[in-house]
Amino acid sequence: MTRDVVLTGAERFFGEDEIIVSKTDLKGRLTYCNDVFLRISGYTEKECLGQPHSLIRHPQMPRCVFKLLWDTVQGGHEIFAYVLNRSKNGDHYWVDAHVTPSRDKSGEINGYHSNRRVADPSIIGEIVWPLYRELLAEEQRHTNRRDGLAASTSMISKLLEEKALQYDEFIARVRAA
């Protein structure tokens, strides 16, 4: 599966009554995608299953947000996050994601489950996208990707520390404002 897709700049949309659903194993490989996921992403189920969820990662999405997301769910907690995704043809789409660990009968994490709803365009334009552009710019200032990730992670950590909030609490307050 190629990740060298030319970005079109075109945005895709889904209905407010629709939910994008996907499930992954512990390594982030897709084990389930609903019809809305497949339609918006432009992939077939066969193209998705077994592939890393990062298949739909948009290159303008800061890596530190994904690090925060994965650290949270791997630690056994749920998280809410605004995410910019990329479809197979290079279009993009925003989602308001709720990601949670899935557990087996003994309570052990055996995968992850994500429900995504329509993201509020005013929150994206006024808060999320400006923040993400700053984080991405910080990541790109560094020639070493690891250093860039560390710098942007530090940047978002300081922002959240100043506000005395976890990331999903920050998103919840933004949503409620």
Sequence and secondary structure as in RCSB ss.txt:
>XXXX:A:sequence
MTRDVVLTGAERFFGEDEIIVSKTDLKGRLTYCNDVFLRISGYTEKECLGQPHSLIRHPQMPRCVFKLLWDTVQG
GHEIFAYVLNRSKNGDHYWVDAHVTPSRDKSGEINGYHSNRRVADPSIIGEIVWPLYRELLAEEQRHTNRRDGLA
ASTSMISKLLEEKALQYDEFIARVRAA
>XXXX:A:secstr
          B    TT  EEEEE TTSBEEEE HHHHHHH   HHHHTTSBGGGGB TTS HHHHHHHHHHHHT
T  EEEEEEEE TTS EEEEEEEEEEEE TTS EEEEEEEEEE  HHHIIIIIHHHHHHHHHHHHT SSHHHHHH
HHHHHHHHHHHHHT  HHHHHHHHHH 
